[in-house]
């Protein structure tokens, strides 16, 4: 992906049908305060760290949606040279 999850979700939420978000499982609250997931609508983690949303977006990309967020491999910087 070439953009943060929060950007992809915010700009495509009305165009693409995302599955209904359920509250995150009852994991122990490791973080409080400013960490907020727009997808889950909870203060457990940041949207950019949401593994559920990342999986959904990756699945949508594989299905041919959200092509504008596929990283161009030819333009990717080379390492080790």
SERO-4910 file (N, C-alpha, C, O; in steps of 0.05 Angstrom, whole numbers):
BEGIN
 pado doro    nc1    nc2    nc3   cac1   cac2   cac3    cc1    cc2    cc3    oc1    oc2    oc3
  Unk    A     17    -23      0      0      0      0     18     25      0     39     25     12
  Unk    A      8     45    -13     25     69    -15     14     92      2     25    114      1
  Unk    A     -6     87     18    -17    108     36    -23     94     63    -27     70     64
  Unk    A    -25    110     84    -32     99    111    -61     88    110    -77     98     95
  Unk    A    -66     69    128    -92     57    130   -114     78    135   -136     77    124
  Unk    A   -107     97    153   -127    117    161   -135    134    136   -159    141    134
  Unk    A   -116    140    119   -122    155     94   -140    139     75   -160    149     65
  Unk    A   -132    114     71   -147     97     52   -176     94     62   -195     96     47
  Unk    A   -179     88     88   -206     84     99   -223    110     97   -246    109     89
  Unk    A   -211    132    104   -225    158    104   -234    166     76   -256    177     73
  Unk    A   -217    161     56   -223    170     29   -240    150     13   -251    157     -8
  Unk    A   -242    126     23   -257    106      7   -281     95     22   -297     79     11
  Unk    A   -285    103     47   -306     91     63   -334     94     51   -351     76     55
  Unk    A   -339    115     36   -366    118     24   -368    106     -4   -390    100    -13
  Unk    A   -345    101    -17   -345     89    -44   -344     59    -43   -356     45    -60
  Unk    A   -330     48    -23   -326     19    -21   -341      8      3   -342     21     24
  Unk    A   -354    -15     -1   -369    -26     22   -350    -42     40   -341    -64     33
  Unk    A   -344    -30     63   -327    -44     83   -346    -60    100   -369    -52    105
  Unk    A   -337    -84    109   -354   -100    127   -360    -84    152   -345    -67    161
  Unk    A   -383    -90    164   -390    -77    189   -369    -82    210   -361   -105    214
  Unk    A   -361    -61    223   -341    -64    244   -354    -73    270   -374    -62    279
  Unk    A   -342    -93    282   -350   -102    308   -329    -92    328   -306    -88    320
  Unk    A   -337    -89    352   -318    -81    373   -296   -101    374   -300   -125    371
  Unk    A   -272    -92    379   -249   -110    382   -255   -129    405   -269   -123    424
  Unk    A   -242   -152    403   -246   -172    424   -237   -161    451   -225   -139    452
  Unk    A   -244   -174    471   -238   -164    498   -208   -169    505   -202   -183    524
  Unk    A   -191   -156    490   -163   -157    496   -158   -139    520   -173   -119    524
  Unk    A   -138   -145    536   -132   -127    558   -126    -99    546   -112    -97    526
  Unk    A   -136    -79    559   -131    -52    549   -101    -45    554    -93    -40    577
  Unk    A    -86    -45    533    -58    -39    535    -53    -10    532    -33      1    543
  Unk    A    -70      4    518    -66     33    514    -91     48    520   -114     37    518
  Unk    A    -88     72    528   -111     89    534   -104    117    523    -81    122    515
  Unk    A   -124    133    522   -118    161    515   -123    167    486   -146    163    476
  Unk    A   -103    176    472   -105    186    445   -107    165    423   -115    172    401
  Unk    A   -100    140    429   -102    119    408   -131    114    402   -146    105    420
  Unk    A   -139    118    377   -167    114    369   -168    102    342   -154    111    323
  Unk    A   -183     80    339   -187     67    313   -213     76    301   -235     71    312
  Unk    A   -212     90    279   -236    100    265   -253     76    256   -278     79    256
  Unk    A   -241     54    248   -256     31    238   -272     18    261   -296     13    258
  Unk    A   -258     13    283   -272     -1    306   -287     19    324   -304     11    340
  Unk    A   -281     45    321   -293     65    338   -287     60    367   -305     61    384
  Unk    A   -262     54    373   -253     48    400   -226     60    406   -211     66    387
  Unk    A   -220     63    431   -194     74    439   -175     51    447   -164     51    470
  Unk    A   -171     32    430   -152     10    436   -127     11    420   -105      3    430
  Unk    A   -128     22    396   -105     24    379   -110     45    358   -133     53    354
  Unk    A    -89     55    345    -93     75    324   -103     61    298    -98     37    294
  Unk    A   -116     76    282   -127     65    256   -104     54    239   -107     33    227
  Unk    A    -81     68    239    -59     58    222    -46     32    233    -31     20    218
  Unk    A    -53     25    257    -42      0    269    -63    -23    269    -58    -44    280
  Unk    A    -86    -18    257   -108    -37    258   -103    -60    239   -104    -57    215
  Unk    A    -99    -84    250    -93   -108    234   -118   -117    219   -116   -127    196
  Unk    A   -141   -113    231   -166   -121    218   -171   -104    193   -177   -115    171
  Unk    A   -168    -78    195   -172    -60    173   -151    -65    151   -157    -64    127
  Unk    A   -126    -70    159   -105    -76    140   -112   -101    124   -109   -101     99
  Unk    A   -122   -122    137   -130   -146    123   -153   -141    104   -153   -152     82
  Unk    A   -173   -125    112   -195   -119     95   -186   -104     70   -195   -110     48
  Unk    A   -169    -84     74   -159    -68     51   -143    -85     33   -145    -82      8
  Unk    A   -126   -102     43   -110   -120     26   -127   -139     10   -122   -144    -13
  Unk    A   -149   -149     22   -167   -166      8   -182   -151    -14   -185   -162    -36
  Unk    A   -189   -126     -9   -202   -110    -30   -183   -104    -53   -192   -104    -76
  Unk    A   -158    -99    -47   -138    -95    -68   -135   -120    -85   -134   -118   -109
  Unk    A   -133   -143    -72   -131   -168    -87   -155   -173   -105   -152   -185   -127
  Unk    A   -179   -164    -97   -203   -167   -113   -205   -147   -136   -223   -148   -152
  Unk    A   -186   -128   -137   -186   -109   -158   -196    -81   -151   -196    -63   -167
  Unk    A   -204    -78   -126   -213    -52   -117   -189    -37   -106   -168    -49   -100
  Unk    A   -192    -11   -103   -171      6    -90   -144      4   -104   -123      5    -92
  Unk    A   -145      1   -131   -120     -1   -146   -101     23   -143    -77     21   -145
  Unk    A   -113     46   -137    -97     70   -134    -79     69   -110    -61     86   -107
  Unk    A    -83     50    -92    -67     48    -68    -46     25    -69    -33     19    -49
  Unk    A    -42     14    -93    -22     -7    -96      5      7   -101      7     25   -118
  Unk    A     24     -1    -86     51     11    -89     63      2   -115     64    -22   -122
  Unk    A     74     21   -130     86     15   -156    114      4   -150    132     18   -141
  Unk    A    118    -22   -156    143    -35   -150    166    -25   -166    189    -26   -157
  Unk    A    161    -14   -190    182     -4   -207    194     22   -195    217     28   -199
  Unk    A    177     37   -180    187     62   -168    197     59   -140    208     78   -129
  Unk    A    195     35   -129    204     30   -102    234     32   -101    248     23   -119
  Unk    A    245     45    -80    274     48    -78    287     21    -74    277      3    -61
  Unk    A    310     17    -86    326     -7    -84    343     -6    -59    353     16    -52
  Unk    A    346    -28    -46    363    -28    -22    388    -45    -28    387    -63    -45
  Unk    A    410    -39    -15    434    -55    -17    451    -47    -41    470    -62    -47
  Unk    A    446    -25    -54    463    -17    -76    478      8    -70    494     18    -86
***
